[in-house]
Amino acid sequence: MGEWRSHEKLRTMGALLAVCLNLNIDPPDLVKPADSAVLEAWVDPHAPMEVPTPEELALQTANNGGAGQRSAARERTPIKLIGENLQRQFEHIQRHARYRTLLDCAMEDLRKQCLQFRRGAKEERLLFYYNGHGVPRPTASGDIWVFNKQFTQYIPVSAMDLMSWIGTPGVYVWDCSNAMNVVHAFEKNAKARDVEIARIRHVAENAGAKLPLTKIGPETLAQFNLNLTTLLASQAPPTAQNQQHQQHQQHQQQGQPPHGAAAVNPALVNLALLPPMHHEDIHFAATQASELLPTNPELPADLFTACLTTPIKAALRFWVIRNPRNSKVTLDMCEKLPGSVQERRTPFGELNWIFTSITDTIAWSTLPRELFRRLFRHDVVVASLYRNFMLADRIMRFYGVHPQCRPEIPPTHKHPLWDSLDLEIDMCLQQLPRLLKEEERRKQREDRVRRSEQERVARAASRRGQPEHRQSPLHGISPMDFEGPPRINLEIAGTFKASRGRTRVRAGLSAYESDEDDVGSGNDSDGVDVASDLGADAGVTGYISSTYFSNQLYAFEVWLQHAATVVSQFVSDHGPDQIPRSLSTEPPPDLDPPDELPAVLQVLLSQQYRLRALILLYRFMNLGPWAVNLAMAVGIFPYMSKLLASTTAEIREILILVWARLIAVDQALHPELMKNDGMEYFVAYLANNIQMQYEPVSEKVRLCDTVSAASAFTLTMLCKDMPAVQQA
């Protein structure tokens, strides 16, 4: 089997968002045109601020410990609104991380927060985001700019300082002009640090000081200093050796550490105990070293950030700008696209689902397997940022800007699958005017019904001579119940009956996060989102869903028919005893791996396609061990593991067959399966389906026997060489 597991799983546990905008004041090295981009985090800082509603003012007053409404309203400034929106955008990527937004921060505050977050994250990954639109561009040496405490000067912060504050590993997002200057400085300092660590290790080994496996204490450090002093003194010239020895004795008598090179910084020694990890640092830069950010007024000023955190909104705006002849849809209408990322049956949620599938497929078909696994199956934040970076690369190249990332990936802006995304956006936006009109009519009907009900309650209260405040008994019922024909009432009654019949919850397929938590853009398990479709998405009335995933399954089925022919011909040509060993990990030479595998994994999230996708996956894995290897490489394991907790009866048989195939090829899955009590799934099936057989045997019974045999085989493999499991 090929290597698909993550030996070192790092999760992004915290994020620092440093925003240096200095609104209404241009930096000294940039004069913006009169008509330029202004949106930051999709907020126009020059637009009049919305007046908070009484409910919002009451909530703010309560949070301020009883302060007046005037102070609560005064705190609603453009820079704070931008910071709140920016944090929400990053929370859509990883909601479980700890966030801190630093608005027009001073260098002291930046240092304090970086050190504090690193202490909390320990050895996990930190995200550092920098927006430098209101300060000078990074210098050629890689210094970025922040402010002093009095907010009167620009203060440079070197890459070396940031590296020491944030530590490693880290994810860095640089949204500024000349952004690659910072990345180059980080890479240069990281190499210099590795050289210094190697030098300390070499000196320590030659000195005979064996570095412990854990952090060293004061006593060990003193002995290390003594040994290192002896070594350096022995290597010094004769004339200086005696002098150094005398100084060393004097320092020892005075209780001081050895002088000069003999005094080893404890931080450096502790650093030497760590392996070089600068290769785990990840950078996303908006521009090359000599490029400026685009200033098109139709684009957001933080276009790079918009693509990384809100890819669907950025893709919609890009499509509308490139298709000006389509007068039915405007940029303002795109902001009102119904739905959310969590609701896959809505237009917005379905587009996000399709976008995740397309970008995963582009990466799967472009990147080497090891790089794909590292970037797209380790950490949900890294996987989401790389998916969205490919969109940023495509959009910003259209305006002459070339975003960069480290580790670097091949250019993907010309991949043919982007045309599929454009087609899906086109088909969705064609429905948008009609959907917005229907939504407006629905709200108007609800408002009329609400007002009439409030008037009726007020009249009833006035007749009794006393005010009455109670919730309308019609709360939550659509106004169509009253204005529509009687048949609508019957449909609503049928909906209530149907909802009562679907109260059973399918456990175990809730969203889970990276490492064993999320499989993809939203999420956290090995970089893949395994959030299941629990049927809670209400959808949008009148919306015609896309056929993208249905088409992908059909294309995969066509590929399977072709692959079966190629594999059969290959086996017949070589004979069963002369098949090359490489066939266990790679397909036959005349057969390319299927590009549809990432899309097939995505449709496992939907109950609508789940059964069909599992059947096709089983057919695919029957082609040989190489097919199982590819399925594991693309990230099938988190999906299969979570599906074992499902109580859906229709997928039980095919799921057991898929697992039997996985266990037969990759026996290293045994401990992974035992972690989640997966053995109980197969035991339960055997307990409920073993029975005496009588003639004639139906096809249903034959299938039951096959699945029972697969369950027994899986249990046998799990118990092999594991006495504890056998006793259980």
N, C-alpha and C positions, 0 to 999 in steps of 0.2 A: 504494500500500500504506500501511496505517496504521503508526504507530511502535510497534514491539514490542521493539526492541533496547535494551540497557542501555548508555548512553554512559559512565556512570561506575559501575563495578561495585565495590561495597564488600563486603568479607567481614569477619565477626567473628572476629578472630584471638586474642583473649584475654578472660578473664572473671575478675573479682574478686567474690568472694562474701563480703560482710560480714555476719556473723551476730552480733547483740547480744541474747542471750537472758537472761544472768544468772539461770540456772535457780534455782528455789525462792525467788526474791525478786521480788515484784511492783514495778513502777515506781511512783513516788510519786503520779502522777496517775491511777492506775487500780487499782481494787480488784476483782479477779476473783471471781466467785461460786464457792462451794465446788465445785459440779459444773460444770466448764467444759471447753472443748477443751484438750487437752494435747499431741496428736501434733505433732511437728515433724519434717519430712522422713520421715514415717511411722514415727517412733521415739517411744515413750513414755518420757520421761526419768525417770519415777517407777517404772517396772517394773524388777525385778531384772535385772542384767546377766547375759547368758549367759556361762557359763564356756567359755573357748576350748578347743578340742580339742587333744590333744597335738601334732597336726600343725601347727595354727595357732601354738601356743606355740613349737614348734621353729623355725618360719619367722620369728616375731617375734624370737626370741633371736638367730638368725643375722643379721637385719637390724640388731639393736642392737649388733653387734660383739662377741657373746659374753656379753652381759648375762644375768642369771638369768631364770628363768621368772617369778619374782615381780614383777620390774620390768616385764616384758612384759604381764603380766595387769593390773598397776596402771594402765597407760596406757590401758586400755579404759574410758573414761569416757563418760557419756551425751552430753556436748557434742561430743566427738570423733566419736562414732558418728553424731550428727546431721550434722556437717560432712562426713563421708565419704559418707553417703547423699545429701546435697544435691548434692555434686559429681558423683556417679554419675547423678543425675537430669538434670543439665545436660549431661553427656557423652552421654546418649541423644539430645540434640538436635544437638550438634556435637562429635564425638569428636576432631577434629583441632585444636581450640582449646587454648590454654594456660590452665590454671585455677590459681587460688590462693584458698584458703578462709581467711578471717580470723575467728577465733572470739573473741567478746568483745574486739574489738580496741581498742587505744589510738589516739589521733589521730595520733601520730608514725608508728606502723606503717602506718596507713591512707594517710597522705601519701606515705610512702616507696614503698609497693607501687603506688599509682596512678601516680606519676611513672615508676617502673621499667617498668610495663606499657605506658605510653604510648611510652616510648622504643623498646621492642621492637616495638610494633605500627606505629610510624611513622604513616602516614596511613590505616591501616585502622581498622575499627570495633572499639571495646571494649565489653564488657558489664559493667555494674556492678549488682550485686544487693545490696539492703539489706533485712535482716530486723530490725525494731526492736521486737520483742515484749517485750523485757526492759528497755527504756529508755523515758523519757518520749516522749510524742507529738511530732511535729515542731511547731515554733513557727509562729505566724502569718506570720512573715517567711521561713519555709522552712528553718530550721536543723534538722538532724538531730542525734542524740545518739550519742556513743560514750563510751569510758572513758579515764581517765588511766592513766599507766604503773603506778601503785600499785593500780589497780582500787578506788579509794575514792571517786571523784567521776564525775559525768556531765559530759562536755565537749561543748559545741555545735560543730558544723561547718556553716559557711554554704554556701549553694548556690554563691556566687561562688568559694569556695575549692575546692569539688569540681569546678567547671567548669575552673578553672585547672589542677588536678591531673590530671584525666582527659582533658581536651582534647576535641577533636571530630574525627570523629563518634563518637557513643556510643549505646548502648542501656541504658536505666535501668529497673530493676524495683524498685518501692517497695512492700514488703509490710509495711504499718504502718497504724495509724489516722491520720486526717487527712492522707493521703498526697498529696492534690492541692495542699496548701500548698507542698510541695517543688517540684512541677511548675510551679506559678505563679511561684515564685521563679526557677526556671531560665529560664522564658520571659521574665520581666522583665529578668533580667541579660543574656540573649542579645540582646534588643533594644537594651539600653544599650551592649553591646559593639559591635554593628553601627553604632550612631551614632558611637561613638568611632573606629572604624575609618574610617568615612566622613569624619570631621573630619580625621584624620591624612592621609588621601589628598588631601583638598581643600587642606590647608595645604601639603603636599608639592608638589602640582601648581602651586599659585600661586607657590611658592618657586622653581620651575624645577628642582627635584630630581626627575629621572626615576627612578622606582623600578625597579630591575632585575627581571628575571624570576625570578632565583634569590635565595636568602638572601644578604643583604648582608654584607660583611665590615667590618673596622674602618675601612679607608680610605674606603669608600663612606659609612659612617655618619658619619665626621668631616666629609665634604663636605656631607652632608645636614644635619648640625647647623649648619654654617656658613651654608648657604643659608636654612635655616629661621630662624636668628638674624637675618639681614639682613632677612627679610620681617617678622618680628615687631617689629623695631626701627623699620622704616619705618612701621608701623601704629600705633606708640605715640605718645602726646602729645608735643609738642615739648619740654616740660620734662623729660620722662623719657627722651627719645630719646638725648640726649647722655650721660646717666648710664649707660644700658644699653650704649651703644657703648664707653664707657670701661671698664666692667666686662668687656665682651667682650674688649677688647684686653688687659686685665690677665690674664684667664684664659688667653688664648692665649700670653702671654709666660711664664706659670708652667706651661704644659703641661697646663692643666686644661680640661675641657669647658666650654662656655658655661653661664652661670648662668641659673636660672629655667626658663622655658618652652623656652629654646633647647636644653637638654640633653634629647635625645630618648632614651627608653629603647630599647635595641636590641630587646628583646622586643616592644615595641609596634610598632616599625617592621617587624619580621619578621611580626608579626600582620597588619599592614596589607597585606602582600604577598599574603595569602591571601584568597580570596573568602569572603564571608559564608556559613558552612556550618551555622549553628545549625538550619536547616531539616532537616538530615540527622539530628539527634538525635531519638531515639525514646524515649518514656516509657510505662511501664505502671504505673498506680497502683491499689492495691487498694481505695481508698475515696475519696470526695469530701472536700472540705476540712473538713467538720464531721461526718463519719461515723466510727463505731467498727467494728472488725472483729467478725464474728459469734463467739459463744462457745458455740454448740451443742455439747454434749459428744460427740455422734455424729460431728461433723465434725473434721477436723484443724485445729489452731490456725493453721497456715499454709495455709489453704484456697486462697488466691490462688496461692501457689507450687505447691501440689499440682496445680491445674488447668493451670498454665503448663508444668509439667515432666512430670507423670504424668497426662495427661488421661483415660486409660482407667480407671485406678484411681479417680479422682475421679468419673467418670461412673457407674461401677458402684455406688459407695457412695451417690451421690445417688439412683440408681434404687431401691436397696433401701430407703432411708429414706422415699422417697415411696410405696412400695408395701409397707406393713407387713403386709398380709394374706397376702402370699406367704410362708408359714412355711417353705417348703422351702429357701430361701436366706437365709443370715445374712451379716453383715458379715465375719465371720472366714472364711467360705467364699469370699467374693469375693477375699480375699487369696491364695487358692490356685488361681485360675483358671489352667489349664495354658497353657504357651507363652510366647513373648517377642515383642517388637516385630519382631525380624528374621525370625521364622518365620511367614509369612503363612498357612500351612496349619493353624496351631494356633488355638484359640479367641481367645487374647489378641492374637496377631498379626493375625488376620482382623478383629477389632473395630477395631484401630488403623488398618488399611488402609481400612476402611469409614468410620471417623471422618475420616481425611484427605480422602477423596473428598467426604464431605458438607460439611465446612467449606469446602473449596475451591469447591464448588458454591454454597454460601451467599454466599461472597465474590464469586464471578463474577457472580451474579445481583443483587447488591446494590450493589457498589462501582462507581464510574466506571472505565472501562478503564485510564486512566493511573494511578489510585491502586492498582488491582488489580495492575498490572504492577510498580509500585514496591514494594509491600509484600509481594507473594506470589511474585515471580519474580526478585528481585535477590539475596537473601541467605537461606540456609537457616535461620539462627537467627531472623531477623526473620519469615520466613514461618511457621515453626513457632510462634513466640510469638504471632503474630496469630491463627493458627488456634485455638490453645489459649485465647487471650484471649476469643474468642467463646463458648467453653464456660464460662469463668469468669464472664463477664457473665450468661449464662443461669442458672447455679447460684446466684451470689451475690445476684442480684436476687430470687430466691425467698426469701431471708432478709433482704431490705430493705436491701441494700448495693449500691452502684452503682459498679463499677469504671470507670476512665477510661483512655484511651490518647491519645497524641499521636504522629503524626497521628491525628486522630479519624476513626472509621468510624461509619456509621449503626447504630442499634440493630438487632441481629439475634436477640434472645432469643425473639422470637415467630415466627421463620421456620418454615413448615410442615415443612421437612426435619428439624427436631429430632424430630418424631414418628417419622420413619424410623429415627433413631438409637435412640430408645426401643424401637422394635419389634425391632431387631436385638439390643439388649441383652437384651430379654425372651426372645427365642428362644434366645440363647446360655445364659442363666442357667437356663432350663428343663432344659438338659442337664447342668448343673454337678453336681448330686448324684450322678447316675449316673457321670459321668466321674471324680469323686473316689473313688467306691467301686471302680471298676475300677482306678484308679491305686493305691489302697491294697492291693487284692488282688495286683496285679502286684508291688509292692514286697515283700509278704510272701512270695510264691513265690520271688522272687530271693534274699531273705534265707535261706530254708530251703535252697535249693540251694547258696548260698555257704557256709553253715555245714557242711552235709554234705560238701562238697568239702574244706573246711579240715580236718575231722575225718579224712577219708580220707587226706589228705596227711600229717597228723600221725601216724596209725597206721603208714603206710608208712615214715616216717622213723624211728619208734621201733623198728620191726623191724630196720632196718639199724644201729641203735645210735648214730645221729648225727642231729642236727637238720638239717632241710632247709627252705629258704625259697625257694619258686618260685611264679610266677604260675599260677593255675589254668588248665588247658587249656580249661576251659569259660568262661573270662572273655569277657563280651560276648554270650553266647548266652542267650536267654530261657529261664527255667525252664519255660515251656510246652512246650519240647522234650521234657521228661522226664515231665511230669505229664499232658500232653494226649494225645489219640488219635494214632495214626500219621499221619493225614492232615495234622496240623500240621507234622510233620517234612517232609512233601512240599512244603508251602507255603513253608517256610523255604528249602528247597533251591531251589525255583523263584525265590525272592527273590534268592538269591545269583547265580543264572544271569542274572536280569534286570539286576542291578546291574552284572555284567560287561559286559552289552551296552549299558550307558549310560555308559561311561567317557569318551566324547568330550565335551570341555568346550566350551561355546559361549562364545567369547571376546568381550570388548568390552562386555558388559552388566553389568559389576560396578558396585557403587555408586560414584557420582562426586559431587563436591562443587560447591557454588555457584560460579558464575562459569563453569565448564564442568565442575562436579563433581557436583552433586546436584539433582534436580528435586523436594522436599517434605518431608515430615516426617522426616527422618532423614538429612542429607544436604546436598547442597551444590551444585546447579547451577541457578542462576537461581531458587532457592527451590523447585525441584521435584525429587523423589527418583526417579532413574532406576535405582535398584537393581533388578536383574533377578531373575526367578525362575529360578534355575539348577537347580531340582529337588532342592536339598539339604534342604529342609524335610521333616522326618520326619513331621510331622503328629501327631495324637493319635488313638489307636485308638478307634473308636466314635463319633467326633465327626462330626456331620452339618453340612456346610458351609452357609453362607448362600447364598441365591440373589439377593443384592442386586445384584451386578454383572451377572448374567445379565438381571435385570429392567431394569437401566439400558440395556443394549444393545438390548433389545427396545423400550423406550420411544424410544430414539434412532432405531431403524429405522422406527417408526410416524411419528415426526416427519419423517423423510426422505421418506416417501411423501406426506405432506401438503405438504411444502416443494416437491417436484417439481411438484405440481399448481399451487401458487401462482405459482411462477416461470414455468411455461409460460404460464399465463393472463396474467401481467404482460407477458411478451414479446409475446404475440399482441395484446394491447391497444395497446401502444406501437409495435410494429413493430421490426424489428432495427436500423433506422437512427435511431430516436428514443429509444433507451434512455438514461435520465439518467446522467450521469457519476458521480453519487453511488452508483450500484449497484456500483461497483468496490470500495467500502469499507463499504457498509451494505446489509443485506438489503432486499427490497421492503417498502413501507410496511405491507402486511398480514401480514407474517411476522416473528414475534419470534425472536430468536436462541435456539438450543437450550440448555436448562439442563443437558443431559446431557454436554456437552463435557468438563468436568473429570473426570467419571467414566470417560468413554471413554479419556482419557489415562491414568488410573490403571490400567485393565485391560491396557494395553500392558506393564505390569510382569509379567504372568502369562502363561506359555506357553499356558495353558488357553484364554485369551480373545484372544490376540494376533492371530491370523489374522482372526477375525471382526471385531475392532475396526479393523484396517487396511482391510478391505473397506468397512466403513461410513464410515470417514474418507475413503476415495477417492470414494465416492458423494457424500459431503457436499461435498467440494471441487470436484466436477464441476458443482455448482450455480452457480458463478460466482466471480469474483475476490474478492467480498466474503466468501465462505465460506473461502477460503484466508486472508484477512486475519483472520477470527475464529479460525481454527485457530492461526495464529501468535501472536495476542494471548493466547490461553489458555495458550500455552507448549509447543507441539508440537515446536519445533525441537530441543531437547536430546534428546528421545526418538528422533526420526528420525535424528539424527546418531549416536547410540550404536547404533542398530539396524543401521547400515551395517557394523559390525564383527561382526555375528552371522553364523554359518555355518549357521544353520537353513535348510534348503532350502525348506520349505513356505511361508515368507513372502517369498522372494526376488522373485517376479514382482510381487506386489502392492506390495511396498516400492518397487520401481523405478517403478511407475506413479504412486505417491504422490509420489515425488521429482520426476518429470517435471512433475507438476502444480504443485509448489511452485516449481520453477525457471522455468516458463513465466510465472508471475504475478509473482514477486519475484526479479528478477535480482540484487538485492543479496546474495543467498545465495551467490553464486559464491565470494567469498573465504572465507566461513565453511566452505563445503564443502571447499575446497582445504586448509584447515588440517588436517583429519583424514584426508587422502589418500583422500577419498571417491571420487575419479575412478576409482581402481582397482577399485572394486566394479562399476561399469558396464562397464569394459573387460573384466573377467573374464567377465561374463555374455555379452558379445558374442563373445568368443573361444571360448566353449564351446557356443554355440547357433547360429552362422551356418552354414548348410548349404544344399545345393541342394534345391529343392522339386519334388516330382513329384505328378502327379494320381493318385488323389484326395487332397485335403488334409484332414487330420483336424482336429477342434476343438482338439486339443492343439497341433498345428502352428500353427494360426491364433493361439492365445494366445501361443505362443513368438514368432511374427512381431511381434505387437503389442508385447510387452515388449521385443524387440530394437529396434524402432523407437523406443520410449520411451528406451531406453539411448542410442541414437545421438543422439537429440534432446538429451538431457541433456549428453552429451559435447560436442555442437556448441555449446550455449549456454555451457558452461564455457570452451571455447576461443575464444569470440568476443572480439575485441579484447584478447587476452592472448597475445602471442607466446611468452612463456616456457612457457606451458601447451601451446601448439601444438608446440613443439620437444620437450617431454617426451613 
